[in-house]
Amino acid sequence: MIARLLLAFLVGFFIGLEREISHKPAGVRTHALVCLGSALFTLISSYGFMSLLGRNPYQPGDPTRIAAQIVTGVGFIGGGIIFKDRDHIRGLTTAASIWLTAGLGTGIGAGLYAPTLAAAVLGYITLKLNRLLRMWGLDDSGEE
């Protein structure tokens, strides 16, 4: 379980580092904490209530309930990062990266390493697309 928490921290750190280098509102600390917290909540959901479930066989447990609330709660946090200034929206990609980071933490907490790390790599590449499009002379849609 500790290895899962450490991995979640590292994944969140690297996603946050990209945002930090890009001078975005949420950076290393935010992404690392969201990923770590999501992994912890998933571990708690999966293993933390086993003793309670063993006492009452008529009250089945559902470890997915906490994971579903992670999606909602982090979506609320991300909503606070999005700002509209006239016809320009700022923070949308950062909010999406925080939401992805929560998913990565949830996946790591659940022990789904391969798909989670694949998603982390794809997410990191996606965050770099803006620079690649500019480098190739293609204009991005203005997302930040």
C-alpha positions in Angstrom: 0.0 0.0 0.0 2.8 2.4 0.8 4.4 1.6 -2.7 1.0 2.6 -4.3 1.0 5.9 -2.3 4.6 6.6 -3.4 3.8 5.8 -7.0 0.8 8.1 -6.9 2.9 10.9 -5.5 5.4 10.5 -8.2 2.9 10.4 -11.0 1.1 13.5 -9.6 4.5 15.2 -9.2 5.5 14.7 -12.8 2.1 15.9 -14.2 2.3 18.9 -11.9 5.8 19.6 -12.9 4.7 20.0 -16.5 2.0 22.5 -15.3 4.5 24.3 -13.1 7.0 24.7 -16.0 4.2 26.0 -18.1 3.4 28.6 -15.4 -0.1 27.4 -14.8 -2.2 28.0 -11.7 -2.0 24.5 -10.3 1.5 22.9 -10.2 3.5 20.2 -8.5 2.0 20.4 -5.0 -1.6 20.5 -6.2 -1.2 17.6 -8.6 0.8 15.5 -6.2 -1.7 16.0 -3.4 -4.7 15.2 -5.6 -3.1 12.1 -7.0 -1.9 11.0 -3.5 -5.3 11.8 -1.9 -7.2 9.9 -4.6 -4.9 6.9 -4.1 -5.4 7.0 -0.3 -9.2 7.3 -0.6 -9.2 4.3 -3.0 -7.1 2.3 -0.6 -9.3 3.2 2.3 -12.4 2.3 0.3 -10.9 -1.0 -0.8 -9.3 -2.1 2.4 -10.2 0.2 5.3 -13.7 -1.1 6.0 -13.0 -4.9 5.8 -13.5 -5.3 9.5 -16.9 -3.6 9.3 -18.0 -5.7 6.4 -17.1 -8.9 8.2 -19.4 -8.1 11.2 -22.7 -7.7 9.2 -23.2 -10.0 6.3 -26.5 -8.3 5.4 -24.7 -4.9 4.8 -22.6 -5.4 1.6 -19.8 -3.0 1.0 -19.2 -1.1 -2.3 -15.6 0.1 -2.6 -16.6 2.1 -5.8 -18.7 4.5 -3.8 -15.7 6.5 -2.6 -14.1 6.4 -6.1 -17.3 7.9 -7.5 -17.1 10.7 -5.0 -13.4 11.4 -5.9 -14.6 12.2 -9.5 -17.2 14.6 -8.2 -15.1 16.3 -5.6 -12.1 16.9 -7.8 -14.4 18.1 -10.5 -15.5 20.8 -8.0 -11.9 21.7 -7.3 -11.2 22.0 -11.0 -14.2 24.2 -11.5 -12.6 26.7 -9.2 -9.6 27.0 -11.5 -11.5 27.8 -14.7 -11.9 31.6 -15.3 -13.8 33.3 -18.1 -12.5 36.7 -19.2 -14.8 38.1 -22.0 -14.4 35.5 -24.8 -11.4 33.8 -23.4 -11.4 30.8 -21.0 -8.4 30.2 -18.8 -7.5 27.2 -16.7 -9.6 24.6 -18.5 -6.6 22.4 -19.4 -5.2 22.7 -15.9 -8.6 21.7 -14.4 -8.7 18.7 -16.8 -5.1 17.8 -15.7 -6.2 17.8 -12.1 -9.2 15.6 -12.9 -6.9 13.2 -14.8 -4.5 13.2 -11.9 -7.3 12.1 -9.6 -8.1 9.3 -12.0 -4.5 8.3 -12.0 -4.4 8.2 -8.2 -7.5 6.2 -8.1 -6.1 3.7 -10.6 -2.9 3.4 -8.7 -4.7 3.0 -5.4 -6.7 0.2 -7.0 -3.6 -1.5 -8.2 -4.3 -1.0 -11.9 -0.7 0.0 -12.7 -0.4 -0.7 -16.5 -3.5 1.2 -17.7 -2.8 4.0 -15.2 0.8 4.5 -16.2 -0.3 4.4 -19.9 -2.9 7.1 -19.2 -0.3 9.1 -17.3 2.1 9.0 -20.3 -0.7 9.9 -22.7 -1.9 12.7 -20.4 1.7 14.1 -20.3 2.0 13.9 -24.1 -1.4 15.7 -24.3 -0.2 18.5 -22.1 2.8 18.9 -24.4 0.7 19.0 -27.6 0.3 22.8 -27.4 4.0 23.3 -27.8 4.3 20.7 -30.5 1.5 22.4 -32.5 3.2 25.7 -32.2 6.6 24.2 -33.1 5.0 22.7 -36.3 3.4 26.0 -37.2 -0.1 24.9 -36.4 -2.2 27.2 -34.4 -3.9 25.7 -31.3 -7.5 26.6 -30.4 -6.2 28.9 -27.7 -6.6 26.5 -24.8 -4.5 27.3 -21.8 
